[in-house]
Amino acid sequence: MATDEEQMRQHILAQATRSFPKAFLMEALDRIRRAYLEEFSAVAHNVTTLAEQRIFKLNQDRCFRIDWELHEAAAAHGLNVTAKELPYNKWHHTYVTAGAFGLTQSYVPRAGDLPQPAKFRDALAEAANCPRLPLDDSAEIYSAKEFYALFAHTPVGRRFSEDEQKLGTLMFCVPDRTMKSWALSVGVPEIIALYPADEKAKKEDRTVPTWRRDKDAGSKKA
């Protein structure tokens, strides 16, 4: 019999595949993978940054870039997205809502770590109670969600080198109520694999083969 933790894990995964379009997850993964490569290259070729400071600049620039990539991927697939939601420490985090989820992103040093500080994720649950102005974002984005998830991304390693600063993992994480551990932590590619195969791949190719068409045409001519 499945444990309570395993049942919750399966419930979250089922809700994730219902809430997020597969194409959104695929595009977000592709964008974030590319962002890691491009931001490393930009910092590596920046002559006004000291060598000793490059890893710190990279971490900062990458965070801005991936917030933008997440925003663009969500908007491209019709999801509710805003950067006005939680200005924590003078930072506006991209916040996406889809079905049962509210979603943000954060760099973490190692897979499984909780990003620090994580207080802005505590505030997500309280956002629905805040009064909004008529010109604010869609009211749906402020509604309370069953889960508050995180794209937690990590590089391959820690040293400032092209090989070690490629995207290592992109995890879909849902923290527990204490915000001290994960109720679910699974790679985004694993979630993508849970979706049904594309309809086009399921259908038989009913196109008449070229040799058959040629044969039939020859018979008619005869």
C-alpha positions in Angstrom: 0.0 0.0 0.0 1.3 3.4 -0.9 2.4 5.7 1.9 0.7 9.1 2.5 3.8 10.7 1.1 3.7 8.6 -2.1 -0.1 9.3 -2.5 0.6 13.0 -2.2 3.4 12.8 -4.7 1.2 11.0 -7.2 -1.6 13.5 -6.6 0.7 16.5 -7.3 2.1 14.8 -10.5 -1.5 14.2 -11.7 -2.4 17.8 -11.0 0.7 19.1 -12.8 0.0 17.2 -16.0 -3.6 18.5 -15.9 -2.5 22.1 -15.1 0.5 22.8 -17.4 0.5 22.4 -21.1 3.2 19.9 -22.2 4.4 22.5 -24.8 5.0 25.0 -22.0 7.2 22.7 -20.0 9.2 21.8 -23.1 9.7 25.4 -24.1 10.6 26.5 -20.6 13.2 23.7 -20.4 14.7 24.6 -23.8 14.8 28.3 -22.9 16.4 27.8 -19.6 19.0 25.4 -21.0 19.9 28.0 -23.7 20.0 30.8 -21.1 22.6 29.0 -19.1 24.9 28.7 -22.2 24.4 32.3 -23.4 24.7 34.0 -20.0 28.0 32.1 -19.3 29.3 33.2 -22.7 28.3 36.8 -22.0 30.0 37.0 -18.7 33.1 35.1 -19.9 33.6 37.7 -22.6 32.9 40.7 -20.4 36.2 42.5 -20.1 35.0 44.8 -17.4 34.3 42.1 -14.9 37.2 40.8 -12.7 37.9 37.1 -13.0 37.3 36.6 -9.3 33.8 38.2 -9.6 32.6 36.4 -12.7 30.8 33.5 -10.9 28.9 36.0 -8.8 27.9 38.1 -11.8 26.9 35.0 -13.6 24.6 33.9 -10.8 22.9 37.3 -10.7 22.6 37.8 -14.5 21.3 34.3 -14.9 18.5 34.9 -12.3 17.3 37.9 -14.2 17.4 36.0 -17.5 15.6 33.0 -16.4 12.8 35.1 -14.8 12.4 36.6 -18.3 12.5 33.3 -20.0 9.8 31.8 -17.7 7.7 34.9 -18.3 8.0 34.6 -22.1 7.3 30.8 -22.1 4.2 31.2 -20.0 2.8 34.1 -22.1 3.5 32.1 -25.3 1.2 29.4 -24.1 -1.6 31.5 -22.7 -0.8 31.1 -19.0 -1.5 33.8 -16.5 1.9 35.5 -15.6 3.0 38.6 -13.8 6.1 40.2 -12.4 4.2 42.5 -10.1 3.2 39.9 -7.6 5.8 39.8 -4.9 8.4 42.6 -4.8 10.5 41.0 -2.1 13.7 42.7 -1.2 13.1 45.1 -4.1 12.9 42.2 -6.5 9.9 41.3 -8.6 9.7 37.6 -9.2 8.0 36.2 -12.3 4.9 34.4 -11.0 2.9 32.0 -13.2 -0.5 30.4 -12.4 -2.0 27.4 -14.2 -4.7 25.2 -12.8 -3.9 24.1 -9.3 -0.5 25.8 -9.2 1.3 29.0 -8.6 4.9 28.8 -10.0 8.2 30.7 -9.6 11.8 29.9 -10.3 15.0 30.0 -8.4 18.7 29.0 -8.6 19.8 26.5 -6.1 23.4 25.4 -5.4 22.5 21.7 -5.4 19.5 19.7 -6.5 17.2 19.3 -3.5 18.3 22.4 -1.7 15.6 25.0 -0.8 16.6 28.4 -2.2 17.5 31.1 0.4 15.8 33.3 1.3 12.4 31.5 0.7 10.1 33.9 2.5 8.5 35.2 -0.7 7.1 31.7 -1.3 5.4 32.0 2.1 3.8 35.2 0.9 2.2 33.5 -2.1 -0.5 31.9 0.0 -1.3 35.3 1.4 -1.5 37.1 -1.9 -5.1 36.3 -2.5 -6.1 38.3 0.6 -4.5 41.5 -0.6 -6.8 44.2 -2.1 -6.2 44.9 -5.8 -6.7 47.9 -7.9 -8.9 47.7 -11.0 -5.9 48.1 -13.4 -4.0 45.2 -11.8 -3.4 41.9 -13.4 -6.2 39.4 -14.0 -7.9 38.5 -10.7 -7.3 34.8 -11.4 -3.6 35.2 -10.8 -4.2 36.2 -7.2 -6.6 33.4 -6.4 -5.4 30.9 -3.8 -3.8 27.8 -5.3 -3.6 24.2 -4.0 0.1 24.1 -4.6 3.0 26.6 -4.9 5.7 25.2 -7.1 9.2 26.1 -8.1 11.4 25.5 -11.1 14.7 24.9 -9.2 17.6 25.0 -11.6 21.2 24.1 -10.9 24.4 24.1 -13.0 26.5 21.0 -13.6 29.2 22.3 -11.2 30.4 25.3 -9.2 33.5 26.4 -11.0 33.4 29.2 -13.6 33.9 27.1 -16.8 31.7 26.4 -19.7 31.3 22.7 -18.9 30.4 23.3 -15.3 28.0 26.2 -15.9 25.7 24.4 -18.3 22.3 23.5 -17.0 22.6 20.5 -14.8 19.1 19.9 -13.6 15.7 21.7 -13.8 13.5 20.3 -11.1 9.8 20.8 -10.5 9.5 21.2 -6.8 6.6 21.6 -4.4 7.6 22.5 -0.8 5.7 21.1 2.1 3.8 23.4 4.5 6.9 24.0 6.7 8.9 25.3 3.7 11.8 23.2 5.0 11.6 20.2 2.6 10.0 19.2 -0.6 6.8 17.3 -0.8 7.7 16.6 -4.5 11.0 17.1 -6.3 11.1 15.7 -9.8 13.0 16.6 -13.0 11.0 18.5 -15.6 11.9 15.9 -18.3 10.3 13.3 -16.1 7.1 15.2 -16.0 7.1 15.8 -19.7 7.4 12.0 -20.2 4.2 11.5 -18.2 2.0 13.2 -20.9 0.2 11.0 -23.4 2.0 10.6 -26.8 1.1 13.2 -29.4 -2.0 12.3 -31.3 -0.1 12.5 -34.6 2.3 9.8 -33.4 -0.6 7.6 -32.4 -2.4 7.6 -35.7 -1.5 5.2 -38.5 0.0 6.8 -41.5 -2.8 6.3 -44.1 -0.9 7.9 -46.9 -0.8 5.6 -50.0 2.9 4.6 -50.7 4.4 6.2 -53.8 5.0 2.8 -55.4 1.3 1.9 -55.0 0.2 5.2 -56.5 2.5 4.6 -59.5 1.2 1.1 -59.9 -2.4 2.2 -59.8 -1.8 5.0 -62.2 -0.1 2.5 -64.6 -3.1 0.1 -64.4 -5.5 2.9 -65.3 -3.4 3.9 -68.3 -3.4 0.4 -69.5 
